[in-house]
């Protein structure tokens, strides 16, 4: 499937078949999400994967009645991560494993440490949330490419959701994606004309 076909034909799916998506397919989707672009390649986010019906019902309570959360196969909860020392250390280890020269690694670590260290806590959270939304694009397009339906959601109570999922303080729920086999085609895609998005 060509990439342009994916982005032209993908729809937000809110009605799902009752069958579950195999875990290996969900794993492939997570790998696609993990390939997302992020500033300085820090990927300051984590994903909580939920398939248990009782847990999905609890998540539903935090989403202002978005039924697709209860009826989908899996819910992906995208969390902004603000634990930058750990994030930067993870990047450094990954670079070392990939054979990145020490001088280049040290330069990147110093740069990332300064940039994130100069931010206020509020700025770090806002920046992490921005990175989540980049990954969100790969999530919904990747799901479609794998033959799945998906619906991104940002209308929910993050406090209730964090408590429901027992998330650590460094992880802030930022977006939810319902995933499953589509039982509908979805609404027609309406977007601004190309000229209308130009400055």
Protein Blocks (a to p, Z undefined) as FASTA:
>chain_A
ZZklmmmmpccdfbdcfbdcdfklmmmmmmmmmmpccehhlopacddddfbfklmmmmmm
mnnopaklmmmmbdcdddddfblklmmmmmmmmmmmnopafklmmmmmmmmmmmmmmpcf
klmmmmmmmmmmmmmmmmmmmmmmnopacdddfbdcfklmmmmnopafklccfbdcdddd
dfbebjadddddfklmpZZ
